[in-house]
Amino acid sequence: MSRIVSIAGDGQMALVMAGVCSEAGHQVRLWPPLGDAGGVLTRTRRSARMPAFELPSGVKVIEDAAEAFGGVDAALVVIPTEFLRATCQRLRGAIGDEALVCSFTKGIEVGSLEFPSRIIGHELRSGGHRDCVSLSGPNIAAEMVRGAPTAMVSACPDVSLAEQARQLLVLPRLKIYTATDVLGVELVGAAKNVVALAAGMLDGLEAGVNAKSVLLARGLAEIVRLGVALGASMETFFGVAGVGDLATTCFSPEGRNRRCGEAIARGASLADYCAASPCVIEGVQTTRALAALAARSAVDMPIAAAVHAVLFEGLQPAEALASLMARESRQEQRR
């Protein structure tokens, strides 16, 4: 059934979801948070963030928020975490209470240490909260644009809303599972970007596939420790949104966080790299938030701590690797 779907964002995943929703037969509106980006998209139907992708002709680019979200059946929020709260405040009142709201944002807000669905749920409704569906999985944008098969998880405490989101995105090449563990899905969706930065650093050091596979396994163990401490379900971390997304992010040559880590290990400045990137490197700010969340929860996360030390404390990637290898070995456990 055709729906009216509006998308907040103009980054890679926002463009991809505009294409997916259009292909699924919906009436699609795209709202770029910055007006200049909207003008370019309207004129060229293309973005420097994804040059090979052309926005389908049926997708309307609308720069006015009230017009873009008025009367919609579903609103997809695809905004980097560091800009999410301010953007949702701009959208307050524009999205009707009956609209299905979905988040494709992966991260943890620095300072508040809140996850995207909670920020969206509170900021879109002044004085209250609305349930927000979190969608996450191994979704490299460039592969989705090429039509490659993939899957994701639709998570919400309200199972009926998770199912509505699943039905919204029905395509033969996109398989969607439903879940209720929003905390687990959002935690691993954020933390996997920090592990991916470390994976890229190993690539830059030419440490090999063996080392990266160990990193993935032990990185997952760290995420599970934190997740269980926060009350998430362990099963979530071994599913599509967990190890599935983690593996993709660590091994894909197109992963932004992995490429950033590799550049840093080869001598690039973090500030210069981020300034030159057309897309936000979500894992950078997530590293700050994850370190703070681990400290607050008294959970040991040595890999995340090592990434933090490299990005913000002047530690060299080779020294971080040596420090991790020198840690005392003990009986391996899932947690």
N, C-alpha and C positions, 0 to 999 in steps of 0.2 A: 504494500500500500504506500502510495506516495505521500511524503510528509514535507513540511516546510522546515528546513534545517539551516540554522545560522551558525557560523564558525567565527570565534573570536581569535584572531591571530593571523600572521602572514609569514610564519617561518616554514621550514620544510614539512613538518608533520601537519600543520594547518592546511597547506596546499595539497598534501597527499589526501587528507580526509575530505577536502572539497571534491577531489576527483573521485574518491570512493563513494561518497554520498550521491554525487551526480550519476555515477555508474549504477548505483542501486535504485535509481529512478526518482530521487527526491528533488524538490525545488530548493536550490542551495544559494545561500547568501554568505558572502565572506566580508567580515568587518576587520580591516587592518587598524591596529591601535594608533598608528601614526599616519596622518593624512597623505604625506608624500609617497609612501609605499602604495597607498590605494590608487593614487594617480598613475603610477607606473604600471600597476597591474591592470587597470582599466584600459590604458592605451595599448600595452604590449601583450597582455595576458601571460607575461613571464616575470620571473624574479631572479635576481642575481644569486639568491640563496639556493636555487635549484634550476640552473639554466636549461637543462634538458626537458623540463616539464612545462607544458602549456596548459593553462587553466581552461577547463572545458567551456565551450561557448555559452552553455546554459547557466553557468555560475555568475551571479550578480555580485559585483564588488560595490559595497555600500559603505560610505564613510561616516554617516550619521548613525549613532548607536541606537537611538529610538526607532529609526526606520529599519535598521538591520535586524533588530530582534523583536519588533512588534508583531504579535500574532503568531509566533513560531511554535511548532510542535516540539522542537528539540534545539538546545543550544550546546555546542561543543566548545569548551574552553581549552585553547592550545597556546598558552602563554608561559614563558619561562618563569620559574618560581620567584626569582628576584623582582619581577615586575607584576606578579600575579595579584597581590592585594590591592595595589593602586589601580590596576585595570578593572578588577571586580567592583571597586568603589565607583568607578565611572559608569559601570553597567547597572548599578543598583537602580531598580525601578524600571529598567528597560525590558527585562525578561519576565514574562508573566508567571504567576505562581503555578500554573498548570503545565508549564513547559518542562520537559525532561532535560535535566542539566547533566552533562558528562564532562569529566576532566581527562585530558590527555597529558597533563603536566607531570613531570617526574622530578622530584626534588624535595628539600626540606628548607623551610624559611629560616634564614639566619636571624638570630635574636629570639624569636618566639618559639623556634623549633617545632612549628606546626607543619602538617602535611597539606598538600593542595586541596583535597576534598573538604577539609575542615575550613580552610581559608575561604574557599568559594562558597561553602554552605552558609557561613556567617556574613560575609561581606555582601552577598547578593540580596539578603533579606535583613534589613535594619531591625534590630531588637529581637531577632529570632534565628532559626536555623532551618535550612532545607536540605534534604538528602541529595547527595550528589554521587553519581556513578563514576567510579574510577576505572578507566580502561588502560591496560598495560600489557606488554608482551614483547617478544623479539621482533621489533618492527623497524628495521632499517629503512628509512624513507626511500632511498634510491632503489632498493629492491622492490618496494611496493609500487613505485611508479612504473617499473618494468613489468608489473603484473605477476611477480613471483608469489607462490603460495606462502601464507603465514598464518599465525593464530594469535589471539590475545584473550585476556580475561576481562570480563565485565563484573566488577565487584561493587556491592552495595549492601548495607544491612537490610534494606528492603528488597527481597528477592524479586518482587514484581518489577521494580525499576531496573534491576540488572537484566532481567529478561526483555524488557522494552528496548534497552540499549542493544542487546544482542540482535533482536529482530530488526532494528533500524539499519544494521550494517550487514545484511545478508548478501553475500557474494560467493560464488563457487570457490574462489581462491582465498577466502578469508574465513577461518573457523574461529568461533568465539565460544568460550566456556564462561559459565557464570559462577560467582562465588560471593560469600558474605564477609570474608576476612579482608576488609579494606586496609586495615593497618599493615598487615603483612604484604599485601600487593604494593602499597605505596612505599613502604620501607625498602623493599628490595629493588623497586624501580628507581629509587634515589641512590641507594648505596652501591648498586652495581656500576654506576658511573665512576665512583671513586676507585673501585677495583679495576675498572677499565683504564683509568689513568695510570695505575700501577702496571697493568699489562702493556700499555704503550711504552712505558719506561723500560720494561724488559726488552721490548723489541728494539728500542733505541740502543740498548746495551748489547744487543745481539746475544741475549742469554739463552735463546732457544725455546722450542715448543715444550720440552719437559718442564722447564721452569715456569712457563706460563700456565701449564695445566695444574701444576702444584699451587700456583697463585690462585687460580680459579677455585680449587677445592678448599683451600684454607680461607680464602676470602668469603666463600659461601658460609663456612663454619662461623666466621665472625658475625656475619649478618644474621645467621640463625640465633646465635647467642643473644644478640641485642633484641631481635624480634621476640623471642620467647620471654625475655625479661620484661618487655613492654606489653606482653599479653597477646601477641600474634600466634597463629596456628603454625606449628612446624611444617605441616604438609604443604603450606603455601610456597615455601622456599624451594621445594623440590618439584614444582610444577612449571607450567608454561611461563607464568609471570616471574618465576624465581630463577632456577638454574637455566631455563630456556633463554630468558632475556640476558642473563649474566654471560652465558657462553657467547651469544651473538655479539654483545658489546665488546667483549675482550678479544675476539678473534676476527671480527669483520674489518677488512682494510678501510671500509668507509665510515667506521664509527668515529664520531668527532672527538670523544674523550680519549679513545685509544690513540688517535693521531696526535692529539695535544701532548699526551704523555711521552710519545716517541720523540716529538720535536724537542721537548724539554731535555730528555736524556741525551739528545744530540747537540745540546748547547743553546737552544733557543731561550729567550727571555719569556717568562709567563705573561708579563704585561704586554710585550710586543706581539706575542702570538695571539692573545685574546683580542687585542686591538685590530689586528689584521683579519681576524676571522669574520666572515659574513653572518655566522650563526653563534648564538650563545653557547659556551662550553659549560653545560649545566653542572658537571662534576666539580668544577673549581669551587664555587660557592657551597655546593653540597658537602665538600670536604670539611669546610669550617663548621657547618651545622652538624655533620655526623660526629665529628670529634667532640663537640659540646654535648651532644645527646648521649654519646658513650660515657663521657665523664659524669654526667648527671645520673646515669643509670648504673654507674660503677661496673661497666662491662669492658673487659680487655679486648681491644681491637688493634693489634700491632700493625697490620697492613694499612689500615686507615690512618693510624698515627704516623706511619712512615711517609705516606703520601702527603699528609699535612706538613710534616717537617720539610719535605722537599719543596713544596709550593710556597710555604710561608715562613720557614725558619732557616733557610739557607743550606740545608743538607743536600749533598750531591746524590743523585740517583744510585751511583755505584756504592756509595757509603750506606745508603738505606738498604740496599740489597744485602750487603755484607752484614749489617746489623741484624737483619731478619734471619739470615742463615746461621748466625752465631747464637741465636736464642736456644735455650735448653730444650732438647727433644723430650717428649713425654708420650704417654699412650694416646693414640689418635682417637678422637671422639667426634661425633657429629656436631656437638655443641662445644 
